[in-house]
Amino acid sequence: MNARAIAMHILMQVARRGSFPDVLLDIYFKEHPELDSRDRALVTELVYGVLRWQGRLDWIIDQQIEIKPDNVDLTVRVILRLAVYQLLFLDRIPAAAAVHEAVELTKASQPKHVVRFVNGVLRTISRKSKTLKKADPGGSEEHRLAILYSYPIWLVQRWLIRLGSEETGSFCQASNQIPPTTVRVNTLKTTVPAMVASFKDLGFLVEPGKFVPEALHLRSIRTDLSSLDQYEGGKFQVQDEASQLIAHLLQPQPGERILDACAGLGAKSTHLAQLMENQGEIIALDKQGWKLTRLSENAQRLAVSCIEPVEMDVLELEPDEKEHSYERILLDAPCTGLGVIRRNPDIKWKVKQKDFRRLHLVQKKLLAKLAPLLKPGGVLLYATCTVSEEENEETVHDFLAEHPEYQLESARPYLPPGSVDVVNRSGAVQTWPQRHGTDGFFAARLRRIT
């Protein structure tokens, strides 16, 4: 199976089942070890590129067909998206090769008249490629931005209300960029200067983080970072700089007992352990056991021994269970993920308008479950990787209204030097890709005062 066929299969599973492209890529690469690094890079580029630009690709396709867009079969639609992405966005792939491969993919499942249809549409787009690359959709501002930057129009409408036209465009554009590779130096095993020198020896361009002292941005990477001896030796963890701010904001201290309520794969758990000098106890909860398995493997690689993984849904905690048990609690809450679209472009096609209210209610339930577990004087850090007010400011506002024993603290005194720019007017952290060059994260320090 060649690179385009694998990309096609992955895109179909994303379109039909809402599967996660990163998980599918990992599975397919393991199933096809014969793929060299260039083929793997091409598959990844095709999958994420098509998902990133799906809206614009569909608009271009629909301009060139003489049937109703809804009458185009999903398989044919995905084949066309894949080919048009190559024709308009990848200069290194010959147009004839992109068209030929699409026709061959169509022959595998479609009748002859559909094969002719695909061939004709793609040849027309290929001839007009220079014009189509620069085509301005016109129309209303929300329509123009939605097509120009490839987003659902209802999402653009939301951002226009909050951000205005200019910054909405900047946000959409920044969220379409391929993000830099950012790592967190594991100071339990090495130092930042030592890792800078090590990366430079590998031929990488290395830039220091803007907000976090142990963050490094890597460029000119031509290898899988997980294959490096430095990675296997636990000297670094791949983690966006906005995500790295979260552990610093919680300010964990050696010897404390901390709860990471939705630990996931453990990037933040292991960062907390690093800042605690691996002294104390971190209870890492997650309801998905496979994530905790990965967390444990990661902790072992990073020489972290103070994390205890526990498979449990926070909402299943009994009301009085372990009351006043923790000095600090981190809730990295489930959310729409609109702050990490540049890493997960499929999010913008999966999120629904009803999700904001639904997740807001889930977040409030999680906070209410966790509130009794914190010792008086302790800190509960509420964090998301989204930029919606319902899931961020409104969730915190409602929690404080229902829990007078808590108050919101300004993040400013607790962040690394030079991070003041990420603090909003209410004192919470809010990062934006267009403003800070990071993922979009929100975090609020909630102090228990009684």
BELMOQUI-V863110 format. One record per backbone hydrogen bond with DSSP energy under -1.0 kcal/mol. CO is the residue of the C=O (numbers start at 1). NH is the residue of the N-H. E is the energy in kcal/mol with one decimal. If there is no record, write none. Layout:
[[CO:NH:E] [CO:NH:E]]
//
This chain:
[[2:6:-2.2] [3:7:-2.4] [4:8:-2.3] [5:9:-2.3] [6:10:-2.4] [7:11:-2.7] [8:12:-2.1] [9:13:-1.8] [10:14:-2.1] [11:15:-2.4] [12:16:-2.7] [13:17:-2.2] [13:19:-1.4] [14:18:-1.3] [20:24:-2.1] [21:25:-2.7] [22:26:-1.9] [23:27:-2.1] [24:28:-3.0] [25:29:-2.4] [26:30:-1.6] [27:31:-2.0] [28:32:-1.4] [32:35:-1.8] [36:40:-2.3] [37:41:-2.1] [38:42:-2.2] [39:43:-2.7] [40:44:-2.3] [41:45:-2.4] [42:46:-2.7] [43:47:-2.6] [44:48:-2.4] [45:49:-2.2] [46:50:-2.4] [47:51:-2.0] [48:52:-2.4] [49:53:-2.1] [53:57:-2.7] [54:58:-2.6] [55:59:-1.9] [56:60:-2.3] [57:61:-2.6] [58:62:-2.9] [59:63:-1.1] [61:64:-1.5] [68:71:-2.2] [69:72:-1.7] [73:77:-2.9] [74:78:-2.5] [75:79:-2.2] [76:80:-2.5] [77:81:-2.5] [78:82:-2.5] [79:83:-2.1] [80:84:-3.1] [81:85:-2.4] [82:86:-1.4] [83:87:-2.3] [84:88:-2.4] [85:89:-2.5] [86:90:-1.0] [90:93:-1.2] [94:98:-1.9] [95:99:-2.4] [96:100:-2.6] [97:101:-2.4] [98:102:-1.8] [99:103:-2.3] [100:104:-2.3] [101:105:-2.3] [102:106:-2.1] [103:107:-2.2] [106:109:-1.7] [106:110:-2.3] [111:115:-1.8] [112:116:-2.4] [113:117:-1.7] [114:118:-2.7] [115:119:-2.4] [116:120:-2.6] [117:121:-2.5] [118:122:-2.3] [119:123:-2.0] [120:124:-2.0] [121:125:-2.3] [122:126:-2.5] [123:127:-2.0] [124:128:-1.5] [126:129:-1.1] [128:132:-2.7] [129:133:-2.2] [140:144:-3.0] [141:145:-2.5] [142:146:-2.1] [143:147:-2.2] [144:148:-2.8] [145:149:-2.4] [146:151:-2.3] [152:156:-1.7] [153:157:-2.2] [154:158:-1.5] [155:159:-2.2] [156:160:-2.5] [157:161:-1.6] [158:162:-1.5] [159:163:-3.7] [160:164:-1.4] [164:168:-1.7] [165:169:-2.2] [166:170:-1.9] [167:171:-3.0] [168:172:-2.8] [169:173:-2.4] [170:174:-2.8] [171:175:-2.4] [174:177:-1.1] [181:218:-3.2] [182:239:-2.0] [183:216:-2.1] [184:237:-1.9] [185:187:-1.2] [186:189:-2.1] [186:190:-1.5] [191:195:-2.0] [192:196:-2.5] [193:197:-2.2] [194:198:-2.1] [195:199:-2.8] [196:200:-2.2] [197:201:-2.0] [199:204:-2.1] [200:203:-1.6] [205:219:-2.5] [207:217:-3.2] [212:215:-1.6] [214:185:-3.1] [215:209:-2.3] [216:183:-2.7] [217:207:-2.6] [219:205:-2.2] [224:227:-2.0] [225:228:-1.7] [228:232:-2.3] [229:233:-2.4] [230:235:-2.6] [231:234:-2.1] [235:186:-2.3] [237:184:-3.6] [240:244:-1.7] [241:245:-1.2] [244:248:-1.1] [245:249:-2.3] [246:250:-1.6] [247:251:-1.3] [253:256:-1.8] [256:281:-2.6] [257:327:-2.2] [257:328:-1.1] [258:283:-2.9] [259:330:-3.1] [260:285:-2.7] [263:266:-1.9] [266:270:-2.6] [267:271:-1.2] [268:272:-2.6] [269:273:-2.2] [270:274:-1.9] [271:275:-2.4] [272:276:-1.7] [273:278:-3.2] [274:277:-1.4] [276:279:-1.3] [279:255:-2.7] [281:258:-3.0] [282:308:-3.2] [283:260:-2.9] [284:310:-3.0] [285:263:-3.2] [286:312:-1.4] [288:292:-1.3] [289:293:-2.0] [290:294:-1.8] [291:295:-2.4] [292:296:-2.6] [293:297:-2.1] [294:298:-2.5] [295:299:-2.9] [296:300:-2.2] [297:301:-2.1] [298:302:-2.0] [299:304:-3.1] [300:303:-1.2] [306:282:-2.7] [308:284:-2.2] [310:286:-1.6] [313:316:-2.3] [314:317:-1.9] [318:321:-1.6] [320:323:-1.2] [322:325:-1.3] [326:375:-2.9] [327:379:-1.5] [328:259:-2.1] [329:381:-3.2] [330:261:-2.8] [331:333:-1.3] [331:383:-2.8] [337:340:-1.9] [339:440:-2.8] [340:343:-1.0] [340:344:-2.1] [344:347:-2.1] [346:349:-1.1] [346:350:-1.1] [347:351:-2.6] [352:355:-1.5] [354:358:-2.1] [355:359:-2.9] [356:360:-2.0] [357:361:-2.0] [358:362:-1.8] [359:363:-3.0] [360:364:-1.9] [361:365:-1.9] [362:366:-2.4] [363:367:-2.4] [364:368:-2.3] [365:369:-2.0] [366:370:-1.9] [367:371:-2.1] [370:373:-1.6] [372:324:-2.2] [373:325:-1.3] [373:326:-2.0] [375:378:-2.5] [378:448:-2.7] [379:329:-2.3] [380:446:-2.4] [381:331:-3.0] [382:444:-2.5] [383:333:-2.1] [384:442:-2.4] [385:339:-2.0] [388:392:-1.0] [389:394:-2.9] [392:396:-2.2] [393:397:-2.7] [394:398:-2.4] [395:399:-2.1] [396:400:-2.5] [397:401:-2.0] [398:402:-1.5] [399:403:-1.1] [403:406:-2.0] [405:449:-2.9] [407:447:-2.7] [411:414:-1.8] [412:415:-1.1] [416:419:-1.3] [419:422:-1.9] [420:423:-1.9] [422:430:-3.0] [424:427:-1.5] [427:411:-2.7] [428:424:-3.3] [429:443:-2.0] [432:436:-2.9] [433:437:-1.1] [441:431:-2.6] [442:384:-2.2] [443:429:-2.9] [444:382:-2.4] [445:409:-2.7] [446:380:-3.0] [447:407:-2.0] [448:377:-3.1]]
//
